[in-house]
Amino acid sequence: MPSWGWVVIGVYGVGMIFIFCYSLVQLSLLLNYRKRNYSGSKKWVGEWPSVLIQLPVFNERYVVERLIDAACNLDYPKDKLSIQLLDDSADDSFEIAAEIVRKYAKKGVKIEQVKREERVGFKAGALQHGLGHTDAEFVSIFDADFVPDPGFLKRAIPEFMSENVGMVQSRWGHLNRDYSLLTRVQAFALDAHFTVEQLGRNLGNHFINFNGTAGIWRRICIEDAGGWSADTLTEDLDLSYRAQLKGWKFKFLEEVVSPAELPAEMNALKNQQYRWNKGAAECAKKHIRNVFLSKNISLSTKIHAFFHLLNSSIFIWIVICAILSLPLIILKNEVVGYEILFASGGILLFSFFVLAFFYYTAFKRIRTAPTKTFFWLYPAFLSLSMGMSLHNARAVLQGYFGKKTPFVRTPKWNLIGNSGSFRQKMYIDKKIPFISWVEGLLGLYFLLALILGMRLGEWGFIPLHAMLVFGFFAVFHYSVKHAS
């Protein structure tokens, strides 16, 4: 075998091992999740505590009214509830919001619009700044795309009856699940995260994370963990690990749902994915050592934390293994006697079925579509995840190498159900990034691999290459179409 062949097989093998281990961790979470036993909502005893609602916004003219309305209509004692609109907006949405805030203030709602002189620290900076203007015992955060249910606080606050609980996270719902293929796939993936993954970690006494919104913090927990920090793009994951390393307990409430709007435009989705994946890599650099050096954490929790923090790294291995699949086909047909090495690719098949069971469990739990829908939605999700892998892998690598980039928010356009349009509205990025053209070229590359595999009779690679072709061409198509 040529020397380059051993390099290809070696790197491909490392990628397969990582994907295999990742699927085993997901299987562990699935087994934890299947043991769940919902015992009903807890009841708060005594006087309701003071709660601050923080609404961090930046240029949200289409949804800011919807957000403020929902926050002001929460079912909670008015003398115990205050609202901060943390508004760093630089367009007319600031005046739109100011008028709504004045309207509710005249009705007796304790609401204020907080404007900073400089947008230092982006969202983390705004949240920390707001904490300096309140003495509330609990702090609940909702991003601009959310519409909290009126009963949210009274269902979530009782979870803090245990004094060591520092944060409670609710499950995300989706206002525009059926808007397009993009939103359906996002909802499909998030449903798995907000059922099997989060509750599976919680039931296993492993680290979970605040998801940046639709949750409540005990204020002294934030302060004890060092407050909000903007040194990563995922300030929520960062604070979550700092707090849990301090010994605070987190609770995930699967039965409490907070509806939100999903990104329907590809480049907005890419901005969101970039922020989540780069931030996760930055948090991995910051916290993995502390996790493994901690004497108060079990080995199983350390392993789960390792894969939790390195979750986004799977995109690096997806890109590498996908690109190497073509030279692997060539090697397999030119080199004799190493069949057992090539057969190790069956690990990918095992991972595929484990993840199918993982996502099917979440799909059945949420029950928003007939069962038959799963059999096209799961391959569509895998394909689009593969198509996004180059973009996301780039974000992860930049996070590991310490490249600093600004916090780019995800715009919203008030899309509900399958109605409405983001066309002709503000906040659409008209530029087509260079990486989108590379994604188109990779679509051609995998089309070549698909054709070559069919000609050589390598049928085991056909499903993989078919999904890669669909995924990369779909991401390229939407990126160009939505920017035009």
Secondary structure, DSSP 8 states (H G I E B T S, - for coil): --HHHHHHHHHHHHHHHHHHHHHHHHHHHHHHHTT----------SS---EEEEEEESS-TTTHHHHHHHHHT-SS-GGGEEEEEEE---STHHHHHHHHHHHHHHTT--EEEE--SS-TTHHHHHHHHHHTT---SEEEE--TTB---TTHHHHHGGGGGSTTEEEEEEEEEETTTTS-HHHHHHHHHHHHIIIIIHHHHHHTT------SSSEEEEHHHHHHTT----SSS-HHHHHHHHHHHTT-EEEEEEEEEEEE----SHHHHHHHHHHHHHHHHHHHHHHHHHHHH-SSS-HHHHHHHHHHHTGGGHHHHHHHHHHHHHHHHHHHHH--S-HHHHHTTHHHHHHHHHHHHHHHHHHHHH--S-GGGHHHHHHHHHHHHHHTHHHHHHHHHHHHTT-------------BTTB---TT-TT------HHHHHHHHHHHHHHHHHHHHHHHT-GGGHHHHHHHHHHHHHHHHHHHHHH-
